[in-house]
Amino acid sequence: MRHGEGEGERPPEEDWLAEEWLDAPTEETPPSAPRRRFGPPPPGAPSRRLLALVAGVSIVVLIILVALLQGDGDEEAAPTTTPTETAPAPQPETEPTLTVAESGTLAEGDSGRRVRRLQRALANLGYDVTPDGAFGPGTTAAVRAFQEDAGLQADGVAGPQTARALNEALADAG
């Protein structure tokens, strides 16, 4: 008796995986269903490789954006305990008074530390000026407004009288 020929014996594995079994049609793929083949893309259409590359790059960019927006997680959470003692609120820095020499004046076109100090003094008194150290049209307008409020000649030039009035106003606001 040859191997694989007997009652109750299983056929050898080579026979069990025979080509007929592999080529047999199944219910999942009916033999009448033709395979659809795609031709070349129409002129001007992007290739499949290009589309795959764009999709891959887009996914990588999205992953990076998500990682950046979420943070790296190294930040420690703020403590949730309530402090029993409260620290005193920080006091705003008091601006030193404007010091302009009796003979000195500041006018449009000037710049530097003295101009910045003038601008800070005006800002501390509530005038709309940016302390940038450049005496421009905004500073001129703020000086004029202060001079009008102080009863001085409103010429937009910060001379000795304007300096004294600013120092007095700062001391009063104190």
C-alpha positions as CSV (number, residue, x, y, z in Angstrom):
1,M,0.0,0.0,0.0
2,R,1.3,3.4,-1.0
3,H,1.4,6.3,1.3
4,G,-1.9,8.2,1.2
5,E,-3.9,5.3,-0.2
6,G,-5.8,3.6,2.5
7,E,-9.1,3.8,4.2
8,G,-9.3,6.4,6.9
9,E,-6.0,7.9,6.1
10,R,-5.6,11.5,5.2
11,P,-4.0,12.4,2.0
12,P,-0.5,14.0,2.1
13,E,-0.5,17.8,2.5
14,E,0.7,18.3,-1.0
15,D,-2.5,16.7,-2.3
16,W,-4.6,18.6,0.3
17,L,-3.4,21.9,-1.1
18,A,-3.9,20.9,-4.7
19,E,-4.3,23.5,-7.4
20,E,-7.8,22.6,-8.1
21,W,-8.8,23.6,-4.6
22,L,-7.0,27.0,-4.9
23,D,-8.5,27.8,-8.3
24,A,-12.0,26.8,-7.4
25,P,-14.5,29.7,-7.5
26,T,-16.0,30.8,-4.2
27,E,-19.1,32.7,-3.3
28,E,-17.0,35.8,-2.4
29,T,-15.5,36.1,-5.9
30,P,-17.9,34.9,-8.5
31,P,-16.2,33.8,-11.7
32,S,-18.3,36.0,-13.8
33,A,-17.1,39.2,-12.2
34,P,-14.5,40.8,-14.4
35,R,-11.6,42.5,-12.8
36,R,-11.6,46.2,-13.5
37,R,-8.3,47.6,-14.7
38,F,-7.5,51.3,-14.5
39,G,-5.7,52.9,-17.4
40,P,-3.3,55.8,-17.2
41,P,-4.7,59.0,-15.5
42,P,-6.0,61.6,-17.8
43,P,-3.6,64.4,-18.9
44,G,-3.1,66.9,-16.2
45,A,-4.2,64.7,-13.3
46,P,-1.8,64.0,-10.5
47,S,-0.2,60.6,-10.3
48,R,-1.0,58.1,-7.6
49,R,2.5,58.4,-6.2
50,L,2.1,62.2,-5.9
51,L,-1.3,61.8,-4.2
52,A,0.2,59.3,-1.8
53,L,3.1,61.5,-1.0
54,V,0.9,64.5,-0.4
55,A,-1.3,62.4,1.9
56,G,1.7,61.2,3.8
57,V,3.2,64.6,4.3
58,S,-0.2,66.0,5.4
59,I,-0.5,63.3,8.0
60,V,3.0,64.1,9.4
61,V,2.2,67.8,9.5
62,L,-1.1,67.1,11.4
63,I,0.8,64.9,13.9
64,I,3.3,67.7,14.5
65,L,0.6,70.3,14.9
66,V,-1.3,68.2,17.4
67,A,1.9,67.6,19.4
68,L,2.7,71.3,19.4
69,L,-0.9,72.4,20.3
70,Q,-1.1,69.8,23.1
71,G,2.3,70.7,24.6
72,D,4.9,68.3,25.7
73,G,3.3,67.5,29.0
74,D,6.3,68.6,31.0
75,E,4.5,71.4,32.7
76,E,3.6,70.7,36.3
77,A,0.0,71.3,37.3
78,A,-0.6,74.3,39.6
79,P,-1.2,73.3,43.2
80,T,-4.8,73.0,44.1
81,T,-4.4,73.9,47.7
82,T,-5.6,77.2,48.9
83,P,-3.0,79.3,50.7
84,T,-3.8,80.3,54.2
85,E,-1.7,83.4,54.0
86,T,-2.0,86.0,51.3
87,A,1.0,87.8,50.1
88,P,0.7,91.6,49.9
89,A,-0.1,92.8,46.4
90,P,2.9,94.2,44.6
91,Q,2.9,98.0,44.7
92,P,3.3,99.7,41.4
93,E,6.6,101.4,40.9
94,T,6.4,105.1,41.7
95,E,7.7,107.1,38.9
96,P,10.5,109.5,39.8
97,T,9.6,113.1,39.2
98,L,10.5,114.7,36.0
99,T,13.7,116.6,36.3
100,V,14.4,119.2,33.6
101,A,17.1,121.8,34.1
102,E,15.8,125.3,34.5
103,S,17.4,126.2,31.2
104,G,16.6,122.9,29.4
105,T,13.6,122.3,27.2
106,L,12.2,119.2,25.4
107,A,10.4,119.6,22.1
108,E,9.3,117.6,19.2
109,G,12.3,115.8,17.5
110,D,14.2,115.3,20.8
111,S,14.8,111.8,22.1
112,G,16.5,109.9,24.9
113,R,16.1,109.3,28.6
114,R,14.8,112.7,29.5
115,V,12.0,112.4,26.9
116,R,11.1,108.9,28.2
117,R,10.9,110.3,31.7
118,L,8.6,113.1,30.5
119,Q,6.4,110.5,28.7
120,R,6.2,108.3,31.8
121,A,5.3,111.2,33.9
122,L,2.5,112.2,31.5
123,A,1.3,108.6,31.3
124,N,1.2,108.3,35.1
125,L,-1.0,111.4,35.2
126,G,-3.4,109.8,32.7
127,Y,-2.3,111.3,29.4
128,D,-2.3,109.2,26.3
129,V,1.4,108.9,25.4
130,T,3.7,105.9,24.8
131,P,7.0,106.1,26.7
132,D,9.2,105.2,23.8
133,G,11.8,108.0,24.3
134,A,11.0,109.8,21.0
135,F,9.3,113.2,21.3
136,G,6.8,112.9,18.4
137,P,3.4,114.2,17.6
138,G,1.8,112.0,20.3
139,T,4.1,113.4,23.0
140,T,3.5,117.0,21.7
141,A,-0.3,116.5,22.0
142,A,0.0,115.1,25.5
143,V,2.3,118.0,26.6
144,R,-0.2,120.5,25.2
145,A,-3.1,118.8,26.9
146,F,-1.2,118.9,30.3
147,Q,-0.3,122.5,29.8
148,E,-3.9,123.4,29.1
149,D,-5.1,121.5,32.2
150,A,-2.3,123.2,34.3
151,G,-3.2,126.7,33.0
152,L,0.0,127.1,31.2
153,Q,0.7,128.4,27.6
154,A,-0.1,125.3,25.5
155,D,2.9,125.3,23.1
156,G,3.8,121.5,23.3
157,V,7.3,122.3,24.5
158,A,8.3,121.0,27.9
159,G,10.3,123.9,29.4
160,P,11.0,124.8,33.1
161,Q,7.4,125.9,33.9
162,T,6.0,122.7,32.4
163,A,8.6,120.7,34.3
164,R,7.7,122.4,37.7
165,A,3.9,121.9,37.0
166,L,4.5,118.2,36.1
167,N,6.5,117.6,39.3
168,E,3.8,119.2,41.4
169,A,1.1,117.2,39.7
170,L,3.1,114.0,40.3
171,A,3.6,114.8,43.9
172,D,-0.1,115.5,44.4
173,A,-1.0,112.2,42.6
174,G,1.5,110.5,44.7
